[in-house]
Amino acid sequence: MSITPESVRQLLSSEDLGDRLRGVNQARELEPAIAFELIQVAIGDSNSRVRYSAVSLMDTLGTQDLDLSLDILRDRLLNDPEPDVQAAAADCLGALKLHTAFEDLEHLYHTSPEWLVQFSIIATLGELGDPRGFQLLKEALSSENELVQTAAISSLGDLGDLQAVPLLVPYATNSDWQIRYRVVQALTRLGGADAKSVLETLANDEVEAISNEAKKSLQSV
């Protein structure tokens, strides 16, 4: 059976959860402008799995109308009762580079008790590319949650502010090899003489994946 706007609309309005989830998935096959219109129905669904799936599509479909997408994503970010939906909204705000939402992201980071929400906010700040994010990322480096720390390291690399290099130096000797690996990646993106100096040390790391990544970075300098 071919996928049409009407068939997707019927699935999205079904009382069956499986139908509604299929409707969100099939919306991907439609023209973006039509899919964007239909997906708004699913974003208001009573089931969090449907809302999550629908919000997750906004990173691409949201380009159809950035102002409306900002309103939709901001609403889900601040008002959705499910942390995974809030996290998906944060991801999409960064992907769409909706800088107007920065203060909302910052506020929610400080008020949400959910580590997943905090993680997604920190992870998306690098992609958002707003210079105001530097201070929040600096703060997140001291998070008690290592996943949030790791996300902050990566986002500092993406943000491209060389002030991040001295902040990352202490993490180059962290006991968690995955954190050291992220430091290599971040320093590679940041560049500069100070970053190169740390990479030269990490090129001798006992973990092969780290040393190889550092060596590859140094060869490209």
N, C-alpha and C positions, 0 to 999 in steps of 0.2 A: 504494500500500500504506500502510495507516494505521500510525502510530508508536505502539507499545505498550511497556510496560516489558520485556516478554519479547523483543521484536524488538531493542530497544536492548541488552539484556543479551547477546543472541547476537552482535551486532556487536562489542561490547566484548571478547568472548572469542574472536573470530576470529583466525586466524593472519595474516590479511591486514591490513597497516597501514592501507590505505585504508578498510577496513571499520571498524576501531577509531576512526579519526578521524571517520568519519561517525556512529559511535555516540555520541561525545562531543557532536558538533554536534546530533544529534537529541535528546539528553537535555534540551536546552533546551525542547523541546516538551512535556515531561512535567510532572506535578505536582511542585512544588519538593521536597517531602519524598521522593518516589520518586527524583527526579533526584539529590538529594544522596546518597542511599544508593548509587546506581549509579556515580556519578562517582568514588567512592572506589576503585573497581576500577581505573579509568583512571589515577588519580593514582599508582598503583603499577606502571604499565605499564613494560615494558622500553625502550620508545622515547621519547625525550625530547620529540618533537613531540606525542605523545599526552599525556604528563604535563603539558606546557606548556598545551595546550588545556584539559585538565581542571582544572588549578589555577586558570586564568584565570576559570573559572566560579564559583569560590568567593567572589568578591566579593559575589555575590547569594545563591547557594545556601547559603553558610556561616551565614546567619542561622538556619537550621533547628536548629543545635546549636552554639552559640558555643564551648563548652568543647572539644568534639570538633574543631571547626574550628581552634581554637588549636593543638591537638596536631598535627593534620595539616599545617598551614601551617608551623609551627615546624620540623617534621621536614624538610620540603622546603627550607625556607630554609637550614637548617644542614647538611643531609646530601646534597642532590641534587648529582650531579656536573656538571650543566649550568647555567651561569650564567643562561640565560634562564628556566629553571624557578625558580631562586632569586629572580630579579627579580620574576617573577609572584607568588610567595608573599609577597614584601615588599609589593607593591601591594595584595594582598588583606588583609593584616594591617592596613594603614592604612585601607582602605575599611570594614572591619568594626570599626574602632576598638578593636582588641584591645591595650590598653595594657600588658598583662602581657608582651607580646613586645618591649617597648621595649629592654630590656637586650640581647636577642638581636640586634636590629637594629643597636644601637650597636656591639656586639662584632664583628659581621660587617663593618660598614663599615670598622673598623680593621684587619681581618685579611684581607679578600678582595682579591686582586690584580686583580679584574675591575671595569672601570669601569662596566659595565652594572649590576652588582649595587650598586655604590656609588651610582650615579645613582638607581636605583629606591628605595633606602633613603631617600635625601635627599628625593626627590620625594614619598614617601608620608608623611613626618613631618608635613607640613602638614595632611594629611587625618586623620592619627592624632590630632592635636590635644593631644599630651602636652606639658606645659610643660617637661619634662626635655629635650625635643628642641632647645630653644633653643641650648644650648652646642654641640651637634653641628652644627647648621645654621651657627652662627657659624664653626666650624672649616671647614666645607665651602665657605664663601665664598673660602677661600684655596686651594682645590683647584687642581691644575695642569690639570685637565680643565674646559674652559669649560661643557660640558653639565652637569656637577655643580654648578658655580658658579651657573648659570642656575636649576637646580632648587632650590638653596638660597635664592635670592632669592624665588622664587615661594612656597616653603614658609614662609619667614619672614613673608610677607604673610598667608598662610593661618593661621599660628599666632596672629597678632594681638597679639603682645607689642610694645609701643611702644619697648622698648629696641632694637628692630631698626632703627628709623629712622636713627640716626646711623651704623649699620653699612652701610646701603644708600647713604648719600650719596656715597661715593667712586665708586660704580658708575653714578651718574647722568651721569658724563662719560666713561664707558668708550667705547673706540673702536668696539666692536661694538654696532651699533644694536639688535640683538635683546636684548642685555643691558639697554640703556637702556629698551627697551620693557617688559621684565619689571619693571624698577624702578618704572616708572609704575604698572603694575598692582598691584604689592605695596604701594606707598605709598597708593594709592587705598583698598585694603582696610584698611590700618593707620589712616589718618586722623590728625588732630591738626595743630596749628599748624606744627610743624617739617616734617611731610610736605607740607603745603600750600605752604610756602615753596619746597621743591625742585620740586614740581609746577609752580609758576609759572615757574621757570626752564626746565623741560622743555617747557613750552607753546611755547617759542620754538625748539625743536630743529629742526635742518635737515631731519630726516626727517619727512615729513608724517604718517606713521602714529603717530609718537610725540607730535608736537605736538597732533594731533587728540585722541588718547587723554587727554593731560594736560588739555587744554581742557575736554573732556567731564567729566573728573573734577572739575575746579574749579567747573564749573557746577552740579554736584550737591551741593556742599558747603553 
